[in-house]
Amino acid sequence: MEEPHFEDGIRPSLQVSKRDEQLYVVVPYLPRGLSASDVDTHLKRLTDDLIEKRIAGPYILWYYTPMALRFSRHLKPLTVVYDCMDELSNFKCAPPELCMLEDELFRLADVVFTGGPSLYEYKRNKHKNIHPFPSSVDVPHFRKARTEQADPHDQAVISLPRIGFTGVIDERFDIDLIRGIAQRRPDWQLVMIGPVVKIDPTSLPRASNIHYLGAKSYEELPSYLAGWDAAILPFARNDATRFISPTKTPEYLAAGRRVVSTSIRDVAGVYGDAGLVAIADEPDHCVSAIEAMLRQDSSAHAEWLARVDDVLARMSWDETFRGMWKLVDAAIEHQYARPRPKLRTRVVTNATTSAPGLALGGAPAAPSG
């Protein structure tokens, strides 16, 4: 269940789309101009109707944001999962009640997952059953970038070498770093893929060798990455990036792209220390790291790829699913000494789980990275 969409002159409703045999995506549509309490009232009614008519049996609730408690705290699931993927209160425009709602969700949750080791260390004392699950990766999907791909039309017109980024461009984006790299190496082309969110687009650096191509679908990403000579994680060091564990790190590596990242703790500790990702915070250091990557011969690149693949072999979404579901199942077992209804589970499209239940995105707090 995703965040609500608001439009003028419509009746409150749910749009339900089937994505797989057991996977549905639900989007609430509400009239624009409602008060916060009216939004919650409509979402509560629509959620109750969804559970009564489409689930009609035992279910779990899986929260991605505490904001969804405003319309779902009254529900009676088999168990409650809080998937804490970031410290959302550090994000720009975070709702003022977010921290209070998260405290309530920690009390309600039977099991908590965190999006990386640093966030786990920060949250570990808030719940007795909390576990870190860093970003996984669909290796076969991104490995397509290691073979020759047709260059997308908007990227084909950009000369080489290309240094690329894909992700949300927001307050976590190090504007000065991108500007500095572009100025120092005007012969390099910086390809930025992703939506601009919560910041003024006019604040972004503009130059003939910086290209903003907008958002692309997940399916399109390998074809773009295949045309890059290196990838970059240009994250600023601020409150919004303190606990991030970017999914794009293993995605870049699965695509066979060499990576330079700023000193984000979960990137530096996991990938930097292993020699898989170069860590640099200043334009001069980033330029030097990328230059070394571009000079690397085929033998050194093959040795690096072998080490990358060894690490990625233990990072599939299938493995993450199995680890998470074992903990969810144990949480249900712990609550029910009596025989309990059997939940059917399976892996869907390599990255999504399916079970009788509802995953709640709730009111938006911040986009994921």
Contacts in CASP RR format, 6 or more apart in sequence:
PFRMAT RR
TARGET T0000
AUTHOR 0000-0000-0000
METHOD contacts of the structure
MODEL  1
MEEPHFEDGIRPSLQVSKRDEQLYVVVPYLPRGLSASDVDTHLKRLTDDL
IEKRIAGPYILWYYTPMALRFSRHLKPLTVVYDCMDELSNFKCAPPELCM
LEDELFRLADVVFTGGPSLYEYKRNKHKNIHPFPSSVDVPHFRKARTEQA
DPHDQAVISLPRIGFTGVIDERFDIDLIRGIAQRRPDWQLVMIGPVVKID
PTSLPRASNIHYLGAKSYEELPSYLAGWDAAILPFARNDATRFISPTKTP
EYLAAGRRVVSTSIRDVAGVYGDAGLVAIADEPDHCVSAIEAMLRQDSSA
HAEWLARVDDVLARMSWDETFRGMWKLVDAAIEHQYARPRPKLRTRVVTN
ATTSAPGLALGGAPAAPSG
1 26 0 8 1.000
1 27 0 8 1.000
1 28 0 8 1.000
1 47 0 8 1.000
1 50 0 8 1.000
1 68 0 8 1.000
1 358 0 8 1.000
1 359 0 8 1.000
1 360 0 8 1.000
1 361 0 8 1.000
1 362 0 8 1.000
2 25 0 8 1.000
2 26 0 8 1.000
2 27 0 8 1.000
2 28 0 8 1.000
2 361 0 8 1.000
2 362 0 8 1.000
3 28 0 8 1.000
3 361 0 8 1.000
3 362 0 8 1.000
3 363 0 8 1.000
3 364 0 8 1.000
4 27 0 8 1.000
4 28 0 8 1.000
4 29 0 8 1.000
4 30 0 8 1.000
4 39 0 8 1.000
4 43 0 8 1.000
4 362 0 8 1.000
4 363 0 8 1.000
5 27 0 8 1.000
5 28 0 8 1.000
5 29 0 8 1.000
5 30 0 8 1.000
6 29 0 8 1.000
6 30 0 8 1.000
6 31 0 8 1.000
6 32 0 8 1.000
6 33 0 8 1.000
6 34 0 8 1.000
7 29 0 8 1.000
7 30 0 8 1.000
7 31 0 8 1.000
7 32 0 8 1.000
8 31 0 8 1.000
8 32 0 8 1.000
9 31 0 8 1.000
9 32 0 8 1.000
10 29 0 8 1.000
10 30 0 8 1.000
10 31 0 8 1.000
11 31 0 8 1.000
12 28 0 8 1.000
12 29 0 8 1.000
12 30 0 8 1.000
12 31 0 8 1.000
12 42 0 8 1.000
12 45 0 8 1.000
12 46 0 8 1.000
13 28 0 8 1.000
13 29 0 8 1.000
13 46 0 8 1.000
14 26 0 8 1.000
14 27 0 8 1.000
14 28 0 8 1.000
14 29 0 8 1.000
14 46 0 8 1.000
14 49 0 8 1.000
14 50 0 8 1.000
15 26 0 8 1.000
15 27 0 8 1.000
15 28 0 8 1.000
15 29 0 8 1.000
16 24 0 8 1.000
16 25 0 8 1.000
16 26 0 8 1.000
16 50 0 8 1.000
16 54 0 8 1.000
17 24 0 8 1.000
17 25 0 8 1.000
17 27 0 8 1.000
18 24 0 8 1.000
19 25 0 8 1.000
19 349 0 8 1.000
20 348 0 8 1.000
20 349 0 8 1.000
20 352 0 8 1.000
20 354 0 8 1.000
21 348 0 8 1.000
21 354 0 8 1.000
22 344 0 8 1.000
22 346 0 8 1.000
22 348 0 8 1.000
22 354 0 8 1.000
22 355 0 8 1.000
23 348 0 8 1.000
23 349 0 8 1.000
23 352 0 8 1.000
23 354 0 8 1.000
24 54 0 8 1.000
26 50 0 8 1.000
28 42 0 8 1.000
28 43 0 8 1.000
28 46 0 8 1.000
30 39 0 8 1.000
30 42 0 8 1.000
30 43 0 8 1.000
34 42 0 8 1.000
39 363 0 8 1.000
40 70 0 8 1.000
40 71 0 8 1.000
41 71 0 8 1.000
43 70 0 8 1.000
43 71 0 8 1.000
43 362 0 8 1.000
44 71 0 8 1.000
44 72 0 8 1.000
44 74 0 8 1.000
47 71 0 8 1.000
47 72 0 8 1.000
47 75 0 8 1.000
47 358 0 8 1.000
50 358 0 8 1.000
51 59 0 8 1.000
51 75 0 8 1.000
51 358 0 8 1.000
55 356 0 8 1.000
55 357 0 8 1.000
55 358 0 8 1.000
57 341 0 8 1.000
57 356 0 8 1.000
58 77 0 8 1.000
58 78 0 8 1.000
58 340 0 8 1.000
58 341 0 8 1.000
58 343 0 8 1.000
58 356 0 8 1.000
59 77 0 8 1.000
59 78 0 8 1.000
59 356 0 8 1.000
59 357 0 8 1.000
59 358 0 8 1.000
60 77 0 8 1.000
60 78 0 8 1.000
60 79 0 8 1.000
60 80 0 8 1.000
60 81 0 8 1.000
60 328 0 8 1.000
60 332 0 8 1.000
60 343 0 8 1.000
60 355 0 8 1.000
60 356 0 8 1.000
60 357 0 8 1.000
60 358 0 8 1.000
61 72 0 8 1.000
61 75 0 8 1.000
61 77 0 8 1.000
61 79 0 8 1.000
61 80 0 8 1.000
61 81 0 8 1.000
61 357 0 8 1.000
61 358 0 8 1.000
61 360 0 8 1.000
62 81 0 8 1.000
62 83 0 8 1.000
62 357 0 8 1.000
62 358 0 8 1.000
62 359 0 8 1.000
62 360 0 8 1.000
63 69 0 8 1.000
63 80 0 8 1.000
63 81 0 8 1.000
63 82 0 8 1.000
63 83 0 8 1.000
63 105 0 8 1.000
63 109 0 8 1.000
63 359 0 8 1.000
63 360 0 8 1.000
63 361 0 8 1.000
64 83 0 8 1.000
64 85 0 8 1.000
64 359 0 8 1.000
64 360 0 8 1.000
64 361 0 8 1.000
64 362 0 8 1.000
65 88 0 8 1.000
65 360 0 8 1.000
65 361 0 8 1.000
65 362 0 8 1.000
65 363 0 8 1.000
65 364 0 8 1.000
65 365 0 8 1.000
66 82 0 8 1.000
66 88 0 8 1.000
66 98 0 8 1.000
66 101 0 8 1.000
66 102 0 8 1.000
66 104 0 8 1.000
66 105 0 8 1.000
66 365 0 8 1.000
67 95 0 8 1.000
67 98 0 8 1.000
67 101 0 8 1.000
67 361 0 8 1.000
67 362 0 8 1.000
67 363 0 8 1.000
67 364 0 8 1.000
67 365 0 8 1.000
68 360 0 8 1.000
68 361 0 8 1.000
68 362 0 8 1.000
68 363 0 8 1.000
69 101 0 8 1.000
69 104 0 8 1.000
69 105 0 8 1.000
69 108 0 8 1.000
70 101 0 8 1.000
70 363 0 8 1.000
71 362 0 8 1.000
72 360 0 8 1.000
73 104 0 8 1.000
73 108 0 8 1.000
77 357 0 8 1.000
77 358 0 8 1.000
78 332 0 8 1.000
78 335 0 8 1.000
78 336 0 8 1.000
78 340 0 8 1.000
78 341 0 8 1.000
78 343 0 8 1.000
79 110 0 8 1.000
79 111 0 8 1.000
79 328 0 8 1.000
79 331 0 8 1.000
79 332 0 8 1.000
79 335 0 8 1.000
80 105 0 8 1.000
80 108 0 8 1.000
80 109 0 8 1.000
80 110 0 8 1.000
81 109 0 8 1.000
81 110 0 8 1.000
81 111 0 8 1.000
81 112 0 8 1.000
81 113 0 8 1.000
81 328 0 8 1.000
81 331 0 8 1.000
82 105 0 8 1.000
82 106 0 8 1.000
82 109 0 8 1.000
82 111 0 8 1.000
82 112 0 8 1.000
82 113 0 8 1.000
82 127 0 8 1.000
83 112 0 8 1.000
83 113 0 8 1.000
83 115 0 8 1.000
84 102 0 8 1.000
84 112 0 8 1.000
84 113 0 8 1.000
84 114 0 8 1.000
84 115 0 8 1.000
84 119 0 8 1.000
84 123 0 8 1.000
85 114 0 8 1.000
85 115 0 8 1.000
85 119 0 8 1.000
85 368 0 8 1.000
86 115 0 8 1.000
86 119 0 8 1.000
86 243 0 8 1.000
86 244 0 8 1.000
86 366 0 8 1.000
86 368 0 8 1.000
87 119 0 8 1.000
87 122 0 8 1.000
87 239 0 8 1.000
87 242 0 8 1.000
87 243 0 8 1.000
88 94 0 8 1.000
88 98 0 8 1.000
88 102 0 8 1.000
88 365 0 8 1.000
88 366 0 8 1.000
89 98 0 8 1.000
89 99 0 8 1.000
89 102 0 8 1.000
90 239 0 8 1.000
90 240 0 8 1.000
90 242 0 8 1.000
90 243 0 8 1.000
91 171 0 8 1.000
91 240 0 8 1.000
91 365 0 8 1.000
91 366 0 8 1.000
92 170 0 8 1.000
92 171 0 8 1.000
92 198 0 8 1.000
92 199 0 8 1.000
92 240 0 8 1.000
92 366 0 8 1.000
93 198 0 8 1.000
93 366 0 8 1.000
94 365 0 8 1.000
94 366 0 8 1.000
95 363 0 8 1.000
95 365 0 8 1.000
98 365 0 8 1.000
106 112 0 8 1.000
106 126 0 8 1.000
106 127 0 8 1.000
109 127 0 8 1.000
110 129 0 8 1.000
110 331 0 8 1.000
110 332 0 8 1.000
110 334 0 8 1.000
110 335 0 8 1.000
111 129 0 8 1.000
111 130 0 8 1.000
111 131 0 8 1.000
111 327 0 8 1.000
111 328 0 8 1.000
111 330 0 8 1.000
111 331 0 8 1.000
112 123 0 8 1.000
112 126 0 8 1.000
112 127 0 8 1.000
112 129 0 8 1.000
112 130 0 8 1.000
112 131 0 8 1.000
113 130 0 8 1.000
113 131 0 8 1.000
113 132 0 8 1.000
113 133 0 8 1.000
113 324 0 8 1.000
113 327 0 8 1.000
114 120 0 8 1.000
114 123 0 8 1.000
114 130 0 8 1.000
114 131 0 8 1.000
114 132 0 8 1.000
114 133 0 8 1.000
115 132 0 8 1.000
115 133 0 8 1.000
115 134 0 8 1.000
115 135 0 8 1.000
115 245 0 8 1.000
116 132 0 8 1.000
116 133 0 8 1.000
116 134 0 8 1.000
116 135 0 8 1.000
116 243 0 8 1.000
116 245 0 8 1.000
116 266 0 8 1.000
117 132 0 8 1.000
117 134 0 8 1.000
117 245 0 8 1.000
117 266 0 8 1.000
117 270 0 8 1.000
118 242 0 8 1.000
118 243 0 8 1.000
118 245 0 8 1.000
118 265 0 8 1.000
118 266 0 8 1.000
119 132 0 8 1.000
119 243 0 8 1.000
119 245 0 8 1.000
120 130 0 8 1.000
120 131 0 8 1.000
120 132 0 8 1.000
122 243 0 8 1.000
123 130 0 8 1.000
124 130 0 8 1.000
129 327 0 8 1.000
129 331 0 8 1.000
131 327 0 8 1.000
133 320 0 8 1.000
133 323 0 8 1.000
133 324 0 8 1.000
134 245 0 8 1.000
134 266 0 8 1.000
134 270 0 8 1.000
134 315 0 8 1.000
135 245 0 8 1.000
135 246 0 8 1.000
135 247 0 8 1.000
135 249 0 8 1.000
135 250 0 8 1.000
135 315 0 8 1.000
136 247 0 8 1.000
136 250 0 8 1.000
136 315 0 8 1.000
136 316 0 8 1.000
136 317 0 8 1.000
136 319 0 8 1.000
136 320 0 8 1.000
136 351 0 8 1.000
137 247 0 8 1.000
137 250 0 8 1.000
137 251 0 8 1.000
137 253 0 8 1.000
137 254 0 8 1.000
137 312 0 8 1.000
137 315 0 8 1.000
137 316 0 8 1.000
137 317 0 8 1.000
138 254 0 8 1.000
138 316 0 8 1.000
138 317 0 8 1.000
138 350 0 8 1.000
138 351 0 8 1.000
139 254 0 8 1.000
139 312 0 8 1.000
139 313 0 8 1.000
139 315 0 8 1.000
139 316 0 8 1.000
140 350 0 8 1.000
141 218 0 8 1.000
141 222 0 8 1.000
141 254 0 8 1.000
141 350 0 8 1.000
142 221 0 8 1.000
142 222 0 8 1.000
142 225 0 8 1.000
142 251 0 8 1.000
142 252 0 8 1.000
142 254 0 8 1.000
142 255 0 8 1.000
143 222 0 8 1.000
143 254 0 8 1.000
143 255 0 8 1.000
143 256 0 8 1.000
144 222 0 8 1.000
144 223 0 8 1.000
144 226 0 8 1.000
144 255 0 8 1.000
145 221 0 8 1.000
145 222 0 8 1.000
145 223 0 8 1.000
145 225 0 8 1.000
145 226 0 8 1.000
145 227 0 8 1.000
145 254 0 8 1.000
145 255 0 8 1.000
145 256 0 8 1.000
145 257 0 8 1.000
146 226 0 8 1.000
146 255 0 8 1.000
146 256 0 8 1.000
147 226 0 8 1.000
148 226 0 8 1.000
149 222 0 8 1.000
149 223 0 8 1.000
149 226 0 8 1.000
149 227 0 8 1.000
150 223 0 8 1.000
151 223 0 8 1.000
151 226 0 8 1.000
151 227 0 8 1.000
152 220 0 8 1.000
152 223 0 8 1.000
152 224 0 8 1.000
154 213 0 8 1.000
155 162 0 8 1.000
155 191 0 8 1.000
155 211 0 8 1.000
155 213 0 8 1.000
155 224 0 8 1.000
155 227 0 8 1.000
158 189 0 8 1.000
158 191 0 8 1.000
158 211 0 8 1.000
159 189 0 8 1.000
160 189 0 8 1.000
160 229 0 8 1.000
161 187 0 8 1.000
161 188 0 8 1.000
161 189 0 8 1.000
161 229 0 8 1.000
161 230 0 8 1.000
161 294 0 8 1.000
162 188 0 8 1.000
162 189 0 8 1.000
162 190 0 8 1.000
162 191 0 8 1.000
162 227 0 8 1.000
162 228 0 8 1.000
162 229 0 8 1.000
163 181 0 8 1.000
163 188 0 8 1.000
163 189 0 8 1.000
163 190 0 8 1.000
163 191 0 8 1.000
163 228 0 8 1.000
163 229 0 8 1.000
163 230 0 8 1.000
163 231 0 8 1.000
163 232 0 8 1.000
163 290 0 8 1.000
164 190 0 8 1.000
164 191 0 8 1.000
164 192 0 8 1.000
164 193 0 8 1.000
164 228 0 8 1.000
164 230 0 8 1.000
164 231 0 8 1.000
164 232 0 8 1.000
165 190 0 8 1.000
165 191 0 8 1.000
165 192 0 8 1.000
165 193 0 8 1.000
165 231 0 8 1.000
165 232 0 8 1.000
165 233 0 8 1.000
165 234 0 8 1.000
166 193 0 8 1.000
166 194 0 8 1.000
166 216 0 8 1.000
166 221 0 8 1.000
166 224 0 8 1.000
166 225 0 8 1.000
166 248 0 8 1.000
166 251 0 8 1.000
167 193 0 8 1.000
167 194 0 8 1.000
167 248 0 8 1.000
167 369 0 8 1.000
168 194 0 8 1.000
168 195 0 8 1.000
168 197 0 8 1.000
168 367 0 8 1.000
168 368 0 8 1.000
168 369 0 8 1.000
169 192 0 8 1.000
169 194 0 8 1.000
169 195 0 8 1.000
169 196 0 8 1.000
169 197 0 8 1.000
169 199 0 8 1.000
169 204 0 8 1.000
169 212 0 8 1.000
170 196 0 8 1.000
170 197 0 8 1.000
170 198 0 8 1.000
170 199 0 8 1.000
170 240 0 8 1.000
170 367 0 8 1.000
171 198 0 8 1.000
171 199 0 8 1.000
171 236 0 8 1.000
171 238 0 8 1.000
171 240 0 8 1.000
172 235 0 8 1.000
172 236 0 8 1.000
172 238 0 8 1.000
172 240 0 8 1.000
172 241 0 8 1.000
172 244 0 8 1.000
172 369 0 8 1.000
173 199 0 8 1.000
173 204 0 8 1.000
173 234 0 8 1.000
173 235 0 8 1.000
173 236 0 8 1.000
174 234 0 8 1.000
174 235 0 8 1.000
174 236 0 8 1.000
174 262 0 8 1.000
175 203 0 8 1.000
175 204 0 8 1.000
175 205 0 8 1.000
175 236 0 8 1.000
176 283 0 8 1.000
177 234 0 8 1.000
177 236 0 8 1.000
177 262 0 8 1.000
177 281 0 8 1.000
177 282 0 8 1.000
177 283 0 8 1.000
177 286 0 8 1.000
178 190 0 8 1.000
178 192 0 8 1.000
178 204 0 8 1.000
178 205 0 8 1.000
178 210 0 8 1.000
178 234 0 8 1.000
179 205 0 8 1.000
179 207 0 8 1.000
180 205 0 8 1.000
180 283 0 8 1.000
181 188 0 8 1.000
181 190 0 8 1.000
181 232 0 8 1.000
181 283 0 8 1.000
181 286 0 8 1.000
181 287 0 8 1.000
181 290 0 8 1.000
182 188 0 8 1.000
182 190 0 8 1.000
182 205 0 8 1.000
182 207 0 8 1.000
182 209 0 8 1.000
182 210 0 8 1.000
183 207 0 8 1.000
183 283 0 8 1.000
184 283 0 8 1.000
184 284 0 8 1.000
184 287 0 8 1.000
185 209 0 8 1.000
185 287 0 8 1.000
185 290 0 8 1.000
186 207 0 8 1.000
186 208 0 8 1.000
186 209 0 8 1.000
187 209 0 8 1.000
188 209 0 8 1.000
188 290 0 8 1.000
189 209 0 8 1.000
189 211 0 8 1.000
190 209 0 8 1.000
190 210 0 8 1.000
190 211 0 8 1.000
190 232 0 8 1.000
191 211 0 8 1.000
191 213 0 8 1.000
191 224 0 8 1.000
191 228 0 8 1.000
192 210 0 8 1.000
192 211 0 8 1.000
192 212 0 8 1.000
192 213 0 8 1.000
192 214 0 8 1.000
193 213 0 8 1.000
193 214 0 8 1.000
193 215 0 8 1.000
193 216 0 8 1.000
193 221 0 8 1.000
193 224 0 8 1.000
194 212 0 8 1.000
194 213 0 8 1.000
194 214 0 8 1.000
194 215 0 8 1.000
194 216 0 8 1.000
195 214 0 8 1.000
195 215 0 8 1.000
196 204 0 8 1.000
196 212 0 8 1.000
196 214 0 8 1.000
197 367 0 8 1.000
204 212 0 8 1.000
213 224 0 8 1.000
216 224 0 8 1.000
221 251 0 8 1.000
222 255 0 8 1.000
225 231 0 8 1.000
225 251 0 8 1.000
225 252 0 8 1.000
225 255 0 8 1.000
225 256 0 8 1.000
225 257 0 8 1.000
226 255 0 8 1.000
228 257 0 8 1.000
229 293 0 8 1.000
229 294 0 8 1.000
230 257 0 8 1.000
230 258 0 8 1.000
230 259 0 8 1.000
230 260 0 8 1.000
230 290 0 8 1.000
230 293 0 8 1.000
230 294 0 8 1.000
231 248 0 8 1.000
231 252 0 8 1.000
231 255 0 8 1.000
231 257 0 8 1.000
231 258 0 8 1.000
231 259 0 8 1.000
231 260 0 8 1.000
232 259 0 8 1.000
232 260 0 8 1.000
232 261 0 8 1.000
232 286 0 8 1.000
232 290 0 8 1.000
233 246 0 8 1.000
233 248 0 8 1.000
233 249 0 8 1.000
233 252 0 8 1.000
233 259 0 8 1.000
233 260 0 8 1.000
233 261 0 8 1.000
233 262 0 8 1.000
233 264 0 8 1.000
233 267 0 8 1.000
233 277 0 8 1.000
234 262 0 8 1.000
235 241 0 8 1.000
235 244 0 8 1.000
235 246 0 8 1.000
235 261 0 8 1.000
235 262 0 8 1.000
235 264 0 8 1.000
236 262 0 8 1.000
237 262 0 8 1.000
237 263 0 8 1.000
237 264 0 8 1.000
237 281 0 8 1.000
240 366 0 8 1.000
241 264 0 8 1.000
242 265 0 8 1.000
243 265 0 8 1.000
243 266 0 8 1.000
244 264 0 8 1.000
244 266 0 8 1.000
244 369 0 8 1.000
245 266 0 8 1.000
245 267 0 8 1.000
246 264 0 8 1.000
246 266 0 8 1.000
246 267 0 8 1.000
246 369 0 8 1.000
247 369 0 8 1.000
248 369 0 8 1.000
249 259 0 8 1.000
249 261 0 8 1.000
249 267 0 8 1.000
249 270 0 8 1.000
249 271 0 8 1.000
249 277 0 8 1.000
250 312 0 8 1.000
250 315 0 8 1.000
252 259 0 8 1.000
253 259 0 8 1.000
253 271 0 8 1.000
253 276 0 8 1.000
253 277 0 8 1.000
253 308 0 8 1.000
253 311 0 8 1.000
253 312 0 8 1.000
254 308 0 8 1.000
254 312 0 8 1.000
256 305 0 8 1.000
256 308 0 8 1.000
258 278 0 8 1.000
258 293 0 8 1.000
258 296 0 8 1.000
258 301 0 8 1.000
258 304 0 8 1.000
259 271 0 8 1.000
259 276 0 8 1.000
259 277 0 8 1.000
259 278 0 8 1.000
260 277 0 8 1.000
260 278 0 8 1.000
260 279 0 8 1.000
260 280 0 8 1.000
260 286 0 8 1.000
260 289 0 8 1.000
260 290 0 8 1.000
260 293 0 8 1.000
261 267 0 8 1.000
261 268 0 8 1.000
261 271 0 8 1.000
261 272 0 8 1.000
261 277 0 8 1.000
261 278 0 8 1.000
261 279 0 8 1.000
261 280 0 8 1.000
262 279 0 8 1.000
262 280 0 8 1.000
262 281 0 8 1.000
263 279 0 8 1.000
263 281 0 8 1.000
267 277 0 8 1.000
267 279 0 8 1.000
268 277 0 8 1.000
268 279 0 8 1.000
271 277 0 8 1.000
272 278 0 8 1.000
272 279 0 8 1.000
274 307 0 8 1.000
274 311 0 8 1.000
275 307 0 8 1.000
276 304 0 8 1.000
276 307 0 8 1.000
276 308 0 8 1.000
276 311 0 8 1.000
278 289 0 8 1.000
278 292 0 8 1.000
278 293 0 8 1.000
280 286 0 8 1.000
280 288 0 8 1.000
280 289 0 8 1.000
296 304 0 8 1.000
316 350 0 8 1.000
317 347 0 8 1.000
317 350 0 8 1.000
317 351 0 8 1.000
318 347 0 8 1.000
318 350 0 8 1.000
321 347 0 8 1.000
321 353 0 8 1.000
324 353 0 8 1.000
325 345 0 8 1.000
325 353 0 8 1.000
329 343 0 8 1.000
332 340 0 8 1.000
332 343 0 8 1.000
333 340 0 8 1.000
343 355 0 8 1.000
343 356 0 8 1.000
344 355 0 8 1.000
344 356 0 8 1.000
345 353 0 8 1.000
345 354 0 8 1.000
345 355 0 8 1.000
346 353 0 8 1.000
346 354 0 8 1.000
347 353 0 8 1.000
348 354 0 8 1.000
END
